[in-house]
Amino acid sequence: MSLLKYCETAAQRQVVEMIDRGMTKREASEQIGISERAVFRRLQTIKRIAAAQGWEPESDLTHPAATGFATKRVSTAYNTDGDIVLQWHIQEPERQKLDELISQFVSGFKDEVAGLHVPVKLQADCDDDYLVGYVLGDHHLGMLADAKETNAENYDVSISQKLLEGAIDRLVGVAPSASIGVLVNLGDFMHVNDSTSTTPNSKNLLDSDGRYSKTIRAASNLIKRCIIRMLQKHEQVWILNVRGNHDPDAALWLNEVMRLYFEDNPRVKVFDNASKFMWFQFGKNLIVTHHGDKIKMANLYGSITKNLRKEWGESDHVFVWTGHIHHKNQEEHGGALFESFNILAPADAWHAASGYSSSRSMSCIVLHKDYGEEGRLKVNTERINERN
């Protein structure tokens, strides 16, 4: 039996068809235009998928699980000659662990976009004294909102994509040509964390736009699109994907996808997001990010001064950027400026019914390596919708 039935992407099917025709991994890699290691990695991914369904002949697994089921446990009894005497194949409704989902999604994503990413040419000389932070508040990609119900605007995956693409195009277009551009996703970039469409902790049902697979594909390509646009303006692009309360796990795989997609590009740096605290230094500036959920500003201040004592001492300018509350707010604690930001998304049904509202925009902040913030630019949804 061929592995073809277990392929989940066109790129995987292409490799298996070549191997089935008798080609070697090297021959397949040369014809496709990818490394032999990439071919091997695709085959291993497909084999893991097949094994989870009970098919791995080299391990005496020859009875695939039924549709919608996965292999839970296999017990095999052999005689003294090594022949199978009895075999119990226990099946259960298909469930996958988070790390398996991440691994399979990343592999599939890389397969689909392999060869599409080419070096992006800078359009202007860059100033090493400056950094521009593109601050993205809770975007809630995958949320569904009906204007008649919310008295605001419609919102779905397609609208979400157009808004962020328009915002990035506008801000990158008017921002100075700083050496470094930082995409700061402050969390809740995705409205739902998994296919249950519920909040991770309280399990409240969320208004979501269609299948989760559509949302994760859109999320990956949207962040990728933002980075490529920023590479046209900045010599280096840094990415911070903060984990929110809506997407604590989804933000992990989103970060891994971006890290793997740009792993061979020395101009792109993806920060690790295992911790909900993410930070970076630029000259005499310290920028700390956190989604802002389940923590008070005073506790944020205490955590930063304790855990980043050295960095705090080295910095003349300290900025703490948070999301979560969807509206603009600034507080100063111990010389550090704590700030939350507006978002591009409209209110969903729950927030609208509860009376929450705020202006909708995205900002970029210009930092000098010695003198701190020297300016900021903002684009609101009226401007973006006018262009669309």
C-alpha positions as CSV (number, residue, x, y, z in Angstrom):
1,M,0.0,0.0,0.0
2,S,1.3,3.5,-0.9
3,L,1.7,6.3,1.6
4,L,-0.2,8.5,-0.9
5,K,-3.5,8.2,1.0
6,Y,-1.9,9.7,4.1
7,C,-0.6,12.8,2.4
8,E,-2.1,16.1,3.6
9,T,-0.6,18.5,1.2
10,A,0.1,18.7,-2.6
11,A,3.9,18.9,-1.8
12,Q,3.7,15.7,0.2
13,R,1.8,13.9,-2.6
14,Q,4.4,15.0,-5.1
15,V,7.3,13.4,-3.1
16,V,5.4,10.1,-2.5
17,E,4.5,9.8,-6.2
18,M,8.1,10.2,-7.2
19,I,9.3,7.6,-4.6
20,D,6.5,5.3,-5.8
21,R,7.8,5.6,-9.3
22,G,11.2,4.4,-8.1
23,M,13.1,7.6,-7.8
24,T,15.6,8.1,-5.0
25,K,15.4,10.9,-2.5
26,R,18.3,12.7,-4.2
27,E,16.6,12.4,-7.6
28,A,13.3,13.7,-6.2
29,S,15.1,16.6,-4.5
30,E,16.9,17.6,-7.7
31,Q,13.7,17.5,-9.7
32,I,11.6,19.5,-7.2
33,G,14.4,22.0,-6.4
34,I,14.7,21.4,-2.7
35,S,17.3,19.8,-0.5
36,E,17.5,16.0,0.0
37,R,17.0,16.7,3.7
38,A,13.7,18.4,3.0
39,V,12.5,15.3,1.0
40,F,13.4,13.1,3.9
41,R,11.6,15.4,6.3
42,R,8.4,15.3,4.2
43,L,8.5,11.5,4.1
44,Q,9.0,11.2,7.8
45,T,6.0,13.5,8.4
46,I,3.9,11.3,6.2
47,K,5.1,8.1,7.9
48,R,4.2,9.6,11.3
49,I,0.7,10.4,10.1
50,A,0.4,6.8,8.6
51,A,1.7,5.2,11.8
52,A,-0.9,7.1,13.9
53,Q,-3.5,5.5,11.7
54,G,-2.1,2.0,12.2
55,W,0.0,1.7,9.0
56,E,3.7,1.0,9.3
57,P,4.5,-2.3,7.6
58,E,8.2,-2.3,8.8
59,S,6.8,-2.4,12.4
60,D,4.2,-5.1,11.5
61,L,1.4,-2.5,11.5
62,T,-0.7,-3.4,8.5
63,H,-4.3,-2.7,9.5
64,P,-5.2,1.1,9.1
65,A,-7.6,2.6,11.6
66,A,-11.1,3.4,10.6
67,T,-12.0,6.9,9.3
68,G,-12.2,9.3,12.2
69,F,-10.2,7.0,14.5
70,A,-6.6,6.7,15.5
71,T,-4.5,3.9,16.9
72,K,-4.5,4.0,20.7
73,R,-2.5,0.8,21.4
74,V,-1.1,-2.2,19.5
75,S,-0.2,-5.4,21.2
76,T,1.6,-8.1,19.0
77,A,2.5,-11.6,20.0
78,Y,5.3,-13.4,18.1
79,N,6.3,-17.1,18.0
80,T,9.9,-18.2,18.3
81,D,10.4,-17.8,14.5
82,G,9.4,-14.1,14.8
83,D,6.0,-14.6,13.0
84,I,2.9,-12.8,14.3
85,V,0.6,-15.1,16.2
86,L,-1.9,-12.6,17.6
87,Q,-2.3,-8.8,17.3
88,W,-4.7,-6.5,19.1
89,H,-5.2,-3.1,17.4
90,I,-7.1,-0.8,19.8
91,Q,-8.6,2.2,18.2
92,E,-10.2,5.4,19.6
93,P,-11.8,8.6,18.2
94,E,-8.9,10.7,16.8
95,R,-7.2,13.1,19.1
96,Q,-3.9,14.7,18.7
97,K,-1.6,16.4,21.2
98,L,-0.7,20.0,20.8
99,D,3.0,19.3,19.9
100,E,1.8,16.8,17.2
101,L,-0.6,19.4,15.7
102,I,2.2,22.0,15.7
103,S,4.6,19.6,14.1
104,Q,2.2,18.5,11.4
105,F,1.0,22.1,10.7
106,V,4.5,23.5,10.5
107,S,5.6,20.7,8.1
108,G,2.5,21.2,5.9
109,F,2.9,25.0,5.9
110,K,6.6,24.7,4.9
111,D,5.7,22.3,2.2
112,E,3.1,24.6,0.7
113,V,5.3,27.7,0.6
114,A,8.7,26.0,-0.2
115,G,10.5,28.0,-2.8
116,L,8.2,31.0,-2.6
117,H,10.3,33.1,-0.2
118,V,13.0,35.0,-2.0
119,P,15.2,37.8,-0.6
120,V,13.4,41.1,-0.5
121,K,15.3,44.1,-1.8
122,L,15.6,47.2,0.4
123,Q,14.0,50.3,-1.2
124,A,16.2,52.8,0.7
125,D,19.3,53.3,2.9
126,C,18.6,52.6,6.6
127,D,19.5,54.7,9.6
128,D,21.2,52.6,12.3
129,D,20.2,55.1,15.0
130,Y,16.5,54.3,14.8
131,L,14.1,51.5,15.4
132,V,10.4,51.4,14.4
133,G,8.0,49.3,16.4
134,Y,4.8,48.3,14.6
135,V,2.4,47.7,17.6
136,L,-0.5,45.4,16.8
137,G,-3.2,45.2,19.4
138,D,-5.5,42.3,19.8
139,H,-6.5,41.5,16.2
140,H,-8.9,38.6,16.9
141,L,-8.4,37.0,13.5
142,G,-11.1,34.3,13.1
143,M,-13.8,36.3,15.0
144,L,-17.2,36.7,13.5
145,A,-19.2,39.9,14.1
146,D,-22.5,41.0,12.5
147,A,-23.0,44.8,12.3
148,K,-26.8,44.4,12.9
149,E,-26.1,42.7,16.2
150,T,-23.2,44.8,17.4
151,N,-24.1,48.3,16.0
152,A,-20.5,48.5,14.7
153,E,-19.1,46.8,11.6
154,N,-19.0,43.3,10.1
155,Y,-15.9,41.3,10.8
156,D,-14.6,38.0,9.5
157,V,-11.3,36.4,8.4
158,S,-11.3,38.2,5.0
159,I,-12.0,41.6,6.6
160,S,-9.4,41.0,9.2
161,Q,-6.8,40.3,6.6
162,K,-7.6,43.4,4.6
163,L,-7.5,45.7,7.7
164,L,-4.0,44.5,8.8
165,E,-2.6,44.5,5.3
166,G,-3.9,48.0,4.8
167,A,-2.5,49.2,8.2
168,I,1.0,47.7,7.6
169,D,1.1,49.1,4.0
170,R,0.2,52.6,5.3
171,L,2.5,52.6,8.3
172,V,5.5,51.1,6.5
173,G,5.0,53.6,3.8
174,V,5.2,56.7,6.1
175,A,7.6,55.4,8.7
176,P,11.3,56.5,8.6
177,S,13.8,54.1,7.1
178,A,15.1,52.8,10.4
179,S,17.6,50.0,10.4
180,I,15.3,47.8,12.5
181,G,11.6,47.3,12.2
182,V,9.8,45.3,14.9
183,L,6.4,43.6,14.5
184,V,5.0,43.5,18.0
185,N,1.9,41.3,18.1
186,L,0.6,41.9,21.7
187,G,-1.4,38.7,21.8
188,D,-4.9,37.6,20.9
189,F,-3.9,37.8,17.3
190,M,-6.2,34.8,16.9
191,H,-9.7,34.8,18.3
192,V,-9.8,31.1,19.0
193,N,-7.1,28.8,20.4
194,D,-8.3,25.5,18.8
195,S,-11.1,23.9,16.9
196,T,-13.5,24.0,19.9
197,S,-14.0,27.7,19.4
198,T,-14.0,28.3,23.2
199,T,-11.9,30.3,25.5
200,P,-9.0,28.2,26.9
201,N,-9.7,28.8,30.6
202,S,-13.4,29.4,31.1
203,K,-14.6,27.4,28.0
204,N,-17.0,30.1,26.9
205,L,-18.2,29.6,23.3
206,L,-16.8,32.2,20.9
207,D,-18.3,33.7,17.7
208,S,-15.9,32.3,15.2
209,D,-15.7,32.5,11.4
210,G,-15.9,29.0,9.9
211,R,-13.3,26.2,10.1
212,Y,-10.3,26.5,12.3
213,S,-8.1,25.3,9.5
214,K,-9.0,28.4,7.4
215,T,-8.1,30.6,10.3
216,I,-4.7,29.1,10.9
217,R,-3.8,29.3,7.3
218,A,-4.9,32.9,7.1
219,A,-2.9,33.8,10.3
220,S,0.3,32.3,9.0
221,N,0.1,34.0,5.7
222,L,-0.9,37.3,7.2
223,I,2.0,37.5,9.5
224,K,4.3,36.4,6.7
225,R,2.9,39.1,4.5
226,C,3.6,41.8,7.1
227,I,7.2,40.7,7.5
228,I,7.9,40.7,3.8
229,R,6.4,44.2,3.5
230,M,8.6,45.4,6.4
231,L,11.7,43.9,4.8
232,Q,11.2,46.4,1.9
233,K,11.8,49.2,4.4
234,H,14.1,47.9,7.2
235,E,17.4,46.1,7.0
236,Q,16.4,43.9,9.9
237,V,12.9,42.7,10.9
238,W,12.2,41.4,14.4
239,I,9.0,39.5,15.3
240,L,7.4,39.2,18.8
241,N,4.3,37.1,19.0
242,V,3.0,37.6,22.5
243,R,0.7,34.9,23.9
244,G,-2.7,36.2,24.8
245,N,-5.6,34.8,26.8
246,H,-7.5,33.8,23.6
247,D,-4.4,32.2,21.9
248,P,-1.9,31.0,24.4
249,D,-1.2,27.8,22.4
250,A,-2.0,29.1,18.9
251,A,0.6,31.8,19.4
252,L,3.3,29.1,20.0
253,W,2.7,27.4,16.7
254,L,2.4,30.7,14.9
255,N,5.8,31.7,16.2
256,E,7.3,28.4,15.2
257,V,5.9,28.6,11.7
258,M,7.5,32.1,11.2
259,R,10.8,30.9,12.7
260,L,11.0,28.0,10.4
261,Y,9.8,29.9,7.3
262,F,12.5,32.6,7.7
263,E,15.2,30.4,9.3
264,D,17.6,30.9,6.3
265,N,17.0,34.7,6.2
266,P,19.7,36.5,8.3
267,R,17.6,39.7,8.2
268,V,14.7,38.2,10.1
269,K,14.8,37.4,13.9
270,V,11.9,35.6,15.6
271,F,11.9,36.0,19.4
272,D,11.1,32.9,21.5
273,N,7.6,33.2,23.1
274,A,7.7,30.4,25.7
275,S,7.3,33.0,28.4
276,K,4.3,35.5,28.4
277,F,6.9,38.2,29.1
278,M,8.9,39.2,25.9
279,W,11.4,41.9,25.8
280,F,14.3,43.4,23.8
281,Q,16.9,46.2,24.1
282,F,17.8,48.8,21.5
283,G,20.6,51.1,22.6
284,K,19.5,52.8,25.8
285,N,15.9,51.5,25.4
286,L,14.3,48.6,27.1
287,I,11.0,47.4,25.7
288,V,9.0,44.8,27.6
289,T,5.8,43.3,26.3
290,H,3.0,41.3,27.9
291,H,-0.6,40.6,26.8
292,G,-1.8,42.3,30.0
293,D,-4.2,39.6,31.2
294,K,-4.3,38.3,34.8
295,I,-1.7,40.9,36.0
296,K,-1.9,44.4,37.4
297,M,0.5,47.2,36.3
298,A,2.1,47.2,39.8
299,N,2.8,43.5,39.5
300,L,4.2,44.0,36.0
301,Y,6.5,46.7,37.3
302,G,7.7,44.4,40.1
303,S,8.3,41.5,37.8
304,I,10.3,43.6,35.4
305,T,12.5,45.2,38.0
306,K,13.2,41.8,39.6
307,N,13.7,39.7,36.5
308,L,15.4,42.3,34.2
309,R,17.4,44.1,36.9
310,K,20.5,44.3,34.7
311,E,18.7,45.5,31.6
312,W,16.7,48.0,33.6
313,G,20.0,49.4,35.0
314,E,21.4,49.7,31.5
315,S,18.5,51.6,30.1
316,D,17.6,55.3,30.2
317,H,14.2,54.7,28.6
318,V,11.9,51.8,29.6
319,F,8.6,51.1,27.8
320,V,6.1,48.4,28.7
321,W,3.6,47.6,25.9
322,T,0.5,45.6,26.6
323,G,-2.8,44.7,24.9
324,H,-5.9,42.9,26.3
325,I,-8.1,45.9,27.2
326,H,-8.6,47.1,23.6
327,H,-8.3,50.8,24.4
328,K,-5.6,53.4,24.8
329,N,-4.1,53.8,28.3
330,Q,-0.9,55.2,29.7
331,E,0.6,55.1,33.2
332,E,4.1,55.8,34.5
333,H,5.6,53.7,37.2
334,G,9.2,54.2,38.5
335,G,10.2,56.1,35.3
336,A,8.8,53.4,33.0
337,L,6.0,54.2,30.6
338,F,3.2,51.5,30.7
339,E,0.9,51.6,27.7
340,S,-2.0,49.7,26.2
341,F,-3.1,50.2,22.6
342,N,-6.2,50.4,20.4
343,I,-7.0,47.6,18.1
344,L,-8.2,47.3,14.5
345,A,-11.1,44.8,15.2
346,P,-14.6,45.9,16.1
347,A,-16.4,44.7,19.1
348,D,-17.8,41.2,19.0
349,A,-21.4,40.5,20.3
350,W,-20.4,40.0,23.9
351,H,-18.4,43.2,24.2
352,A,-21.0,45.2,22.3
353,A,-23.8,43.9,24.6
354,S,-21.7,44.7,27.6
355,G,-21.2,48.3,26.5
356,Y,-17.5,48.2,25.6
357,S,-16.3,50.4,22.8
358,S,-13.1,52.1,21.7
359,S,-11.5,53.8,18.7
360,R,-9.9,51.5,16.2
361,S,-6.3,52.0,15.0
362,M,-2.8,50.7,14.8
363,S,0.4,52.7,15.7
364,C,4.1,52.5,15.0
365,I,6.6,54.1,17.5
366,V,9.9,55.5,16.4
367,L,12.8,55.0,18.9
368,H,16.2,56.6,18.8
369,K,18.9,54.4,20.3
370,D,20.0,57.1,22.8
371,Y,17.1,59.5,23.2
372,G,14.1,57.1,23.4
373,E,10.8,57.8,21.7
374,E,11.0,60.6,19.1
375,G,7.7,60.1,17.4
376,R,4.8,57.9,16.4
377,L,2.4,57.4,13.5
378,K,-1.1,56.1,13.6
379,V,-3.6,54.8,11.0
380,N,-7.3,54.3,11.8
381,T,-9.7,52.0,10.1
382,E,-11.5,54.9,8.3
383,R,-8.2,55.5,6.4
384,I,-7.7,51.8,5.6
385,N,-11.3,51.3,4.5
386,E,-11.1,54.3,2.3
387,R,-8.1,52.8,0.5
388,N,-9.8,49.4,0.1
